[in-house]
Amino acid sequence: MYSHKVRRDSLSRAITILVGVTLGAFFTFLTDHFGLPIYLDMIGTVCVASIAGIFPGIMTAVMTDLVCMLTFNHYALYFCSVNTLIAIYTAWFVRENKFVSLKNITMFVASSGTIAGVLSAFIQWRLFNEPQHASIVAFVEAMSVSSIHLKVLFFYIANILINIVGLGISTGFAIVFHSIIPKEIQFRIRNSGWRQKPLSVEQCKQLDAANSDIRFSIRKRMTIMIFTTMTAVVAIMSFIGLNLYFRSAKESMIENAYDTLDAAALVIDGDKINDYVRYGDEAPGYRETNDMLYYIWKSSTDMEYLYVLIPSEEYVTFVFDVEDRESTGGVEAFIPGDMVAIEDAFKPYLPALLAGEEIEPIESNDRWNWIVTVYKPLFDSEGNCVAYVGADGSLDYMADYMKIFLLHLILILLGFFILLIGYALWSTGLFIVYPINSIVDEIEKFTNAGSEQKDLDEAVRSLRSLEIRTGDELEKLYRTICNMATNQTEQIRKVKKLSESTAQMQDGMIITMADLVENRDSDTGAHIQKTAAYVKIIVEGLKEKGYYAEKITPKFISDVVRSAPLHDIGKINIPDEVLNKPGKLTDEEYEIMKTHTTAGRKIMEKAISTVEGENYLKEARNMAAYHHERWDGKGYPEGLHGEVIPLSARIMAVADVFDALTSPRVYKPAFPLEKALSMIQEGAGTQFDAKCVEVFMEHLPEVKVILRKYNEEVVHE
């Protein structure tokens, strides 16, 4: 099912690119055919980039110019880089601003038209030294300016205006496309590359922002690696290609020079060299020979100069100097007998030249610029070397040609360079960067879920909803993490169930222990149940009011409620005759009764010492020891006062006294509810914590429910 969806969406993206290429090539053909000074090759690029995003837009740009170059306009590919940059700019602009208002549309057309106009004008001027369209040439000439700088300025302005018009038309087509293509199909095309649940622009920004503190992210590393690798490959290939071309062209030039010298040597009579030097063009046969040498030189396009000279120790004496005066800027040619000092580049070869030997080609860069010189000895009828025929080939010309060739190569490759980098970054983002960042984000959610089972289950569902389908090691890692998170969540669920069972068993033991104590006291019917219920009402009321917020945590509430039944555990040490005495206790008996607080503390501390770590029995100890302390410090066993008394004990004090007042005893009847509540209120701030009394009174409906429930049970018993 998933693979079918991926193929369907990829096909939609491919069709979109094909339609964009067709549109761009078709309208470019029309403008080229009718000679219209407007650029419409970006129609498809803008449409596709605005709908499908950066990489499909770049692909459309490159393919459009490639089709145009192969069919009717061989200059089209030079402007491929401009088209690809507009694709990138369009995708970015639509993502950030959208075509939702006239202001945004105008801003996009003006800015993109200016970018395209400046870049395309630069390319035209560098490649052709003039505008590409005759109408723009006519416009520049119509300005009637002589300054080359003003001509260039007018050309740039005209080119920018033309590109603004072209991009305005392209943007209009894009808006039409957005309106006629269903939103669902646009969504599928735009997200066809995702190998996980597609992320919105905002989600992508959030993931990027979450990883902004990473000094060297995968995206940066991959960008640098891809850019460096491709730049190095292009540079190395260009260097090798140009170097091979230069060497080949140089060897061809030298070979051509030798052919030229062989032809020249055949038309020169070596026996007349001295007459040519002495009498010049007055010597018999000189002019005819010079003319023949001129035709030989003209037929060899690679040769800058052709001449005949006689070397000596310090000078060379010219016999013939064949050249075109226009090519040297009007410099006079050497005449027979002119002597020129030997240049430094030739001095190492002077002995061989004086001996009439052949020498290898000489490369020099001096007054004659960068040239390669080839010499061939000229012999008389007796076999003596009487002169040398020389030919110079310009390496400056080759270097200039290579610069132009390199510029053409860079402009052609730049679009493909951007395409390949765009694809690499696009695929890296969809297959590596965003899947990894999404996994990290979900793992952080899982980690922050803590021990709450609901939050853990939601975090696992969110992690699985990523649906990463990269088909590689990353997908395997994702599935492993999902399984690990699921297993860990289930383990926590099992541990919690076990913990709950243990807690229930502990609570049962607590109730059993409390019942053992209560059963010894004939007057405390349902005392532990009622006090525990009152304690729960008070502590939760304090939480609602925001009182003691730093103290009242979910754990504190649980510990206090669970420990409440043990507040009178110390009574197990009180003799029956004192505990169940029907009348009023004597002072001595009352002192014995008061020891149930210290006895309860010792019992709880002994229980605590047998259990490692934090546990709820610490609050049980506080309530057992201090629930008879008073806010004003007149209680027992230690006479603590105010907030020095543990909060759990202050809560229990209100619950314990209220139950004592509303329950019948052998030595007194139960007080009416109103009287009991009045006595509790009177004790606020003296006997009790006023805040505990406040929340107790605010929850009287709940208190009455509990009182009614347990009083009925007592009466029934």
N, C-alpha and C positions, 0 to 999 in steps of 0.2 A: 504494500500500500504506500509506504513512504517512498520507496524507489520510484514508483509510478508517478507520484506527485513531483518528485525532483525532476524526472525526465520531462514531465508536462511543463513545469515552470521554466526549465532550461530551454525548452523548445519555444516558449513564449518570448523569452529574452532574445533568442537567436532570430526569430521572426521580426521582432522590434528593430534589431540592428539592421537586418536586411532591408526593411522598409525605409529606415533612416538613410542607408547608403543609396538606395534607389532614388529617394527624393533629392538628396544632395547632388548626385551625379546628373539626374535629369535636368534640374534647374540650372546647374552649371553649364550643361551642354546648350541649353536654350540661350543663356546670356552670351556664351562664347560664339554660338552660331550667328546670332544677330548683332554681335559686337557691342553689347550693352555694357557700359562701365559700372558694373555692380557685381558684388560677390555673393552668390547664393549657395555656395558649397557647404555653408554652415547650417542650412535649414535642418537637415537630418541630424546633425550633431547636437544642435540645441534641443530638438524634440526628444531625442533618445536620452541625452544627459539629464534633462529635466524630469523624465519619467523613470528611467532605469538606473540612474546614478553615474558615478565617475567612470568606472572601467568600460561599461557598454558605450558610454559617450565617446571615450577615447578610441575604442575599436571602430566605432562608426566614422570618426574623423579620419583615421588612417586609411580605412578601406575605401572611403569616398574619394580621397585624393589619389589613391592607388588606381582605382577604376578610371578616374579622369585622365591620369597620366597614360595608362595603357590604351585608351581609346581615342582621345581627341586633343588633349592638352598635356604635352610632355613637361610643362613647367609646374604642373599642379602639385607634385610631390615636394617641391621646394617649400611650399607653404603649409605642409602637413603639421609642422611644429606649432604654428599659429592656431590651426584648427583644434589640435589636441589641448592646447592651453585654454581655449574658449570652452571646450568640453568640461575641463576641470572646474573652471570658474562658474560655468552654468550650474553644474551639479551642486557646488558649494553654495551658490547664491540661492538656489531653489530650496535647499535644505535649511538655510538660515532665515530666509525672508519670504519665500514663496511668491508666486505670481498672483497675489490677492488684491492688490491695489494699483491704481494708475501710477502712484508715486514710485512703488517698487519696480514696476515694469519700466518706467522711464529711466530710473536709476540704473537698472540692469543694461538696457539698450545703450545708454550713453557711456557707461563705464566699459562694457565689453567692446563696443564699437571703437572706443579710443584705444584700448589695448590692441585689438586686432589691426587697427589702422596704423599705429606706430610701428608695430612689428613687421607687418607686410610691406610697409613703405621702406623700412630699413633693408629688408631682403631684396626688394626690387632695385633699390639704388646700388646695393653692393653687387648684385648679379648682373644687372643690365645697364647700370649707370643712367637709367632713365625710367619713367613710369612704364608699366606694362601695357596700359590701355592708351590708344592714340588720343582719345577724348581728353584724358588727363594731361597728356603732352600739350594738346592744344590749349587747355585751360592755363597751364603754366606759362606758355608762350604768350598768351593773351594778356598776362599781367605786365608784359613789356618791362621786365626788370633785367638788368645786366649782371647783378650780383649773383654768384652761384649760391650763396647762402640764402638769399631771398627765394631763389627758385626752389631750393630744397624745402624751405619753410612752406611755401605755397603748395608744393607737392604733398607734404605731410598733411597739411590741413585738408586738401582735397581728398586724400586717401582716407583720412579719419571720417569725413562726412559720408563718403561712399560706404564705408564699413558700418557706420551707424544706421544708414538706410537698410543695408543688407541684413543686419542683425535685428532691426525692427521688424522686417518681414519674417525673419526666422522665428522671432519671439511670437509673432502673431500666429504662425503655424503651430508652435508649441502650445499656445493657449487653446487653440481649436482642438488639438489632440487631447489635451487634458479634459476638455468638456465632452468629447464624444466617446472616449474610452471609459468603460465602467470602472468605478473605483476599485472594485474587487480585482479586476484584471490588472490595473495599475499596481495594486498592492502585491499581486503575485509576481509581476515582472520585476518590481523593485527589490523584492526579497527572495528572488529565485536562487541567489547564490548562497544563502544561509545554509549551514549544515547543523543547525539547531533551531529552537524556537526563535523566530525573527525578533530582533530587538528594535525598539523605536529609537528615534534620534535622541530623545531625552535619556533613555536607558543607556545608550552608548556613551553619552556625555557623562553620565553618572559613573559608569565603569571607568572611563578615562580619568575623571576627577579623583576617584578612589585610589587610583594607582599613580597619581601625580607625584607622590613622595618617593617613588622608585627612581633611583639615580640613573639607571641604565636599563630601561625596559626592553622587552622582547621586540616591540615595534621599532624602537630606536636602533637596536642592534641589527635587526633585519633590514631596516632602511639603509643604514650605513653599509652593511655587508653587500646588499644588492647593488646599491649605487656605486660603491667602490669596485665591485667585481665587473659590472657592466662597463663602467668608465675605463677600467684597466683593459678589458677585452677590446673595446672600441679603439682605445689609444694604441694598444700593441698591434692590433690588426692594421690600423691606419698607418702606423710607423713602418711596419714590415712591408705593407703594400706600396707605400710611397717610396720606400728605400729600394725595393725591387724594381719599381717603375723607373726611378731615377737612374739606377745602375744600368738597366736595360736601355733606356733612352740615351744615356751617355755612351754606352758601347755602340749603339746604333749610329750615334753622331760621329764617333771616331771611325767606324767602318765606312760611313759615308764620306768622311774627310779623306780617307785613304783612296777611295774610288775617285774622288774629285782630284786629288793630287796626281793619281796615275793618268787621268785624262789630261791634266794640265801639262804633265811632263812630256806627253806625246807631241804637244803642239809647240814646245819651246826648243829651239836649236841651241844646244849647249855651246857650240863653237862660236856663236855670236854674242855671248853674254858680255864680253868686254866691250864690244861695239855698242851694245844697248846701254851700258853704264856710261860710256864716254859721250855718245851722241844723242842718247835719249830717243824721242820719237822721230828724230831725223834719220836714225839708223835704218837701213833697208830691212823691211819685214817687221819692225817693232810695232807699228800700228796694227797690222794684221794680226800679229800674235796677241796683242793686248785685247783686241776685239774678241778673238776666240776664247781667251781666258775669261773675259766678261761673260760670254754666253755659258761657259762651263760653270762659272760662279752662280749665275742667275738660275741655272737649272738645278742647283743644289740649295734647297731652301734652308738647310740647317746651318750653312756656313755664313758667319758674320763677315769674315774677311778672307781674301785670297791674294797672295803676294809671292814675289820671288826676291830673295835677298842673298847677300854674300856675307858670311860671318868673318870677323877678325878678332884679335885679342880683346879689344875694348868696344868696338862698334860693329854694327851691321849696316851694310850698304844696300839700299833698295834698288832693285832692277825693275820690277813691276809692282804696282799696288792697285789691285782691282777692288773697287767698292762703290757703293751708291752714296753720293754726297748727301742726299736727303736723309739717309739712315743715320748719319753721323752729325746731323745738325749743321751741315754746311762746312765741316772741317775739310780743309784742303788735303787731297791725297798726296802721299809721298811721290816724288818724281825720281827718275833714274839718277843715281848718284847721291841722294840724300842719305846722311849717316845719322844713326840713332844709337845712343849708348845701350849696351846690353843690360837688360833688367836682371835683378837679383835671382828671379826664379829660373833663369836660363843659364846662369854662371856654372852650376854644377855639371851642365851638359856641354860646356864650351870645348873641352878637349876632344870629345867625340865629334862635335861639329867641325872643328878645325881639321880633324883626321878624315872627314868625309864619310863618317859612319852614320848608319841609321840610328835614331834615338826613339825612346818610347814617348807617347803623348805626354805633354806637360800641362799641368793644371795651375793656373795663377789667378791672382785677384789684385790687380794694380791699376795703373792708369787706363787700361783697356777693360776694366771691370772684371767680372768673374768669367773666365774663358778657359777652354781647353785647346791647346795648340798641337798640331800634328805637322811634322816636317818630313820631307822626302828629298834625298840628295838628287841633284841634277848633274849628269855627266856629259863631257864632250865626246867627240868621236874617238879620242884616244883612251877613254875610260877614266879620265880625271874628273874629280868632283869640283865643279866650277861654281855651284850655287845650291841653294835649297828652295824648294817650293813649299810654302807654308799655308796652312788654312786654320782659321780660328772659329770655333763654335761657341756660342754664348750660353754659358750655364745660368746666367741671370735670367735669361728668357725661360729656361726650363724651370728655374725656381719660382718665377712668377706664375708660370702655368700650373705648377704644383700647388701653389697657394690657392689659386682659383679652383683647382680640382678639389683641394681639401675643403674649401668653403662649400662647394656643391655637395661633397660627400657628407659633411656635417649636417647641412640643412636637410638632406634626404634621410639620413639615419636618425636625426633628432626625433622625428615623429615616432619611428619604430622604437627608439630608445625609451621615450616616454611611455609608449604602449607596453613594452616589456616590464618596465619598472612599475607601471600602474597595475599590470596583471599580478606581478609578484607581491606587491603590497596588498592588493585586493584579496588575493587567495590567502596570504599570510594572516590578514585580519579575520577572514571568515573561517579558516581552518585551524588557526592556532591562537591568535591574540584574544579575540572575543570569547571563544569557548573556554580558554584558560581563565580569563578574568571572570566569566560567568560562574565557573566552578568555584573559584576562590571566594566570590561574593556569597554564593550559597553555603559554602563551608563555614564562612564567618557567621552567617545567620544560624546555622546549626550549632556552632560553638556557643553563640550568645543566647541560644534558647535555654541554656541552663538545664535544670532538672524537671521543668514543667513538661509533662507528657504531651499535653495539647500542643505546646509550642514545638516540641521535638517532632511530633507527627507532621505538623504543618511545614516544618523545615525540610523534612524528607520529601514530602509531596512537591514542594517548590523545587528541590534539587532534581527530582525525576522529571519535572515538567520542562526542563531545559531541552530534553530530547536531542542530545548531541549525536550526530550521525556523520562524523568525519571519515569513518571507514578505515581508521589507522590506529596507531598506538594511543592517541589521545582519546579516542572513543573507548578503547579498552580500559584506560585509566579511569575515565568517567564512570563506566559501568562498575568497575571495582569499588570506586568511592561510594556510588549509590548503594551497592550491596553492603559495604562496610557500615554506612550510616543507618541503613535499615536494620542490620543485625544489632548494631549498638543500641538503637532505639528499642528494639524488642528485648534486649538484655536489661535495659533500664526499666522497661515495663515489668519484666519478671521480678527484678530486684524490688521494685516498688510494691508489687503484689505480696512478695515475701515480707517486706518491711511492714506493710499494712497488716498482714496476718500476725506478725510478731507483736505489732503495736496493739492489735486487738487482744492478743493473749496477755500482754502486759496489763492492758486496761482491765481485763477480766480478773487478773491477779490482784490488781489494786482494789477493785470493787470487793473482791473476796476478803482481802485484808481489812478493808474498811468495814465490811459487814461483820467480821469477827469482833471488831471493837464495838460497833454500834449495837450488836446483839447483847453485849454485856451491860449496855445502858438501857434501862427499861423505858426511859422517857424521850428518846431521840428518834422517833418514828420517821423514817424516810429522810433523816437529816442530811445524809451525804448526797442524796439525789437532788434535794431542793437547793442546798448550798452550791452544789456544782452548777445547777441551772442559773442561779442568781449571779454567780461569778461570771458565767458566759455572757449574760446580759450586760453586766457592768463593763467587762473588758472590751467587748465589741462596741459598746456605747462610747467608751473613751477613745477608741480608734476612730469612730465616726466623727467625733467632735474635734479630733486632731490633738487631743491632750496627750502629753508624754509620747510624742511621735517618735522620738529617738529610741524609746524603750519598747513601745508596743509594736512588735513585728509579728508576722504570721506565726513564727516559731514560738514567740513568747505567749501568744494567745493559746496556741495548741498546748504548750507546756503547762500553763496555768489551769486551763480547763481540765486537762487530764489528771493533774496533780491534786485538784481540789478535794477529792474524796479522802485524801490522806491527812487532812489538816488536823484531825483529832487522833492520829495514830498513837500518840503518846499516852492516851487514856488506857492503853492495854496494861500499863504499869500501875494504874490506880486501883487500890483495893475495892472489892465489891461493896463493902459496908460504907465506903465514902462515895463511890461512884453512883450507887443506887439508893442512897439515904433519902427517905421520903420527906424529911423536914429540912429546915435550914441548916447549913453547915456551920460548925463552930469555926473559930479563927484558926485553930490548929488543923481542922479538916480542910478548910479553904486553902491553907498553905500547901497541904498535900495535893489538893486538886490542881493548884497552879503549876505543879511540877510536870503536868502532862505536856506542857510546851517544851521544856528542856529535854524531857524524855523523848518526845517526838523528833526533836532536832538530832539527838544522838542516834536514834533508829535510822533516820534518813541519811545521816552522814556515814553510818556504817554501810548502808546499802549503796551509797554513792561510791564509796571506796572500792567496792567490788566491781564497778563498771568503769571502764576506761573512756576518756573523752567527755564531750558535752552531752548531758542528758537532762530530761525533764525533771528528774528527782531533785535537782537543785532548787527549783521553785517549790517543790513539795516540802523541802526542808525549810524554806523561808516561811511558807504558810503555817507549817506545824509549829515553828518556833515563835513567830511574831504576830499571829493573828489576834492576840489579846493586847498588843501594844496600842497606845492611844496617840492621836495627833498632837495632843498637848503634853505628851511625855509622862503621863500618870499611869501608864499601863504596865504590864509585866510580860516577860521575865526581866528585861534589861532597862526598861524605862526609856526606850527610844522615842524620838519625836519627829514630827513633820516628814519630809521626804527621806530622812535617814531610814525610816521604816521601809523595808522592801515593798515595792508597788503591789506585788502579788498578795502580800499579807494585808495591806491596806484595803484591797478589794475584798479579800476574804472576811475582814473585820465587819464590813457592812452586811455581807451575805449571812454571816454567822449570827450576828446580833438580831437581824430582821427575822431569821428563822426561829431563834429562841423566843422572840417576842410573840410571834404568831403561832407558836406551837404550845400545846398544854404540857405542863409538868406536874409531878406529884405534889410539888410545893406551891403551884400557882396555876390558874387557868390561862388559856390563850388570850392575849390582848386583842381587842377589835382591830381591824385593819387600819382604820383611821388613826387610832391611838398609837399603833406601832409605827406608822409612817410619820406621825408627829414627833415621836421620840427619836426616830432616825434623823429627821431634819434638825431637831434641836441639837443633836450631837455633831452636826457638820461644823468643822473647824475646831472642835474641841476633842471629841472622841474619834471622829472619822475625818478622812480626807474629803474636803468639801466637793471636789470634782467627782469623786466616786458617788457621793450622795446625789449630786446634780443629775448624772446620767441615769442613776437608779430611779429617781423620781420621774424622769422623762420617759421611762419605759414601763410605767405602771401597768398598762394593758397586758404586757407580756408577763409581768410579775404576778398579776392576778390569775392568769391562766395556770401558771405553775402552782400557785397556792391552792387554787380550787381543785386541781387535779390530785395533789398529794394529800390535801386535807380530807377529801372524799375517801381516799384509800385508807387513811388512818381511822376515820370514823367507821369504815366498813370492817376494818380489822377489829 
